[in-house]
Amino acid sequence: WFKTQDKQVELVSLRDARFQRHGAILTIERIMISDSGTYICVVNNSVGEEKVEITVAVTSPLSLTIQPASQTVDAGKPAAFKCIVSGHPVGAISWSKDGKPLVTNGNVRLITRDEIRIDRVERKDIGMYQCFVENDEESVQSAAELKLGDAAPVFMYTFPVETHQANHFLTIKCITSGNPLPSVTWTLDGSNITENKRVVLGTNTRGLGEVVSYINITKTRVEDGGEYSCVAINPIGRAEYTARLSIYGIPYIRPLANQTVMAGQLLQINCRATGYPIQSISWERDGVNLPANLRQKAFPNGTLIIHPVERLTDQGLYTCIARNSQGQSARRSVWIEVTGM
């Protein structure tokens, strides 16, 4: 008896006690997968030679596990799963996530057919990963779970830049995720938003580990316009989103707090004007339009900068003026106190 081994024909060794020959019969005890192959029986005498080939395919039940069975990975860190297969023969191996075929990309990669790697774990990567193995006789599967560890806040939804009519209902919303769940606060033009009969703030948590935070405004007014900021914070990090919402109406300027500044320092005053549309925002002092010298800079968004501040020259009352194209305007003044030399 002969057996093909790595494309080589070799004599079957009877030194292995599992192989026994009884005349033309070859028996193999406690058969192993390695015994698979093509066996050749050769018979000859003085007249000639005959041979016959017999193919033996040894199978064993398939079984598999995924290692690790569960892992918790911080956002931005790598993760990997390996499908450990036993049995024979092993045919196709495939992967899925949460019951759908696994989609590979630059971040989720198939290293080999039995191993996947996620270079930088994101919230969307968490879930159940399944490995499937099959041959002509059977198929088996196993699953493992990827959990998200510490993750800084990220925004899943943010409100757009918009313009609205006055006296309407308005909802502003942002959705954020993170682990631990972030707390969310709101500001309008840099100041905390205070609830009242018209303005209500709310927050709720969705099952996907997301925080939905919103502001409901009834009967919108011109002063409800401005730059809204949604700020999400947890122990790992901070995320902030800002967008302007405008309300149709005549110009309006938020109250300005008086300031005290040391001589020689930089002074910045922010004039927060709302109403839509606003044609221009300007500054004046004692009836003179600013800037009036090289130390002063006035920006279209309403910011006035003076640097360096001089005590005798710059102390006084400054007025911000917001105008629209119809000639309507709003004015707001602020007193600047300069101390030191």
DALIN-V664375 format. One line per field, one symbol per residue. psi: psi as a letter, one per 40 degrees, with the letter a starting at -180 (. if undefined). Layout:
# DALIN-V664375
psi->???
This chain:
# DALIN-V664375
psi->iihhhfehhihhhedheehihgbehhihifiideeiahihhhhiaedaiiiihhhhhhiihiiiihhidiihhiheiiiiihhhhiiiihbihiiihfeihhhiaedhihdieehihhdhhideeiahhhhhhiaediiiiiiihhihahhiiihdiiiihihiiifihhhhiihiiihihiihiiihfeiihhiaddhhiihihieefihhiihhhigiideeiahhhhhhhiedaiihhhihhihhiiihhiihhiihiiheihhhhhhhhaihihdihiiihfehiiieieehhhideehhhhhihhdddehahihhhhiieeeiiiihihhhhhia.
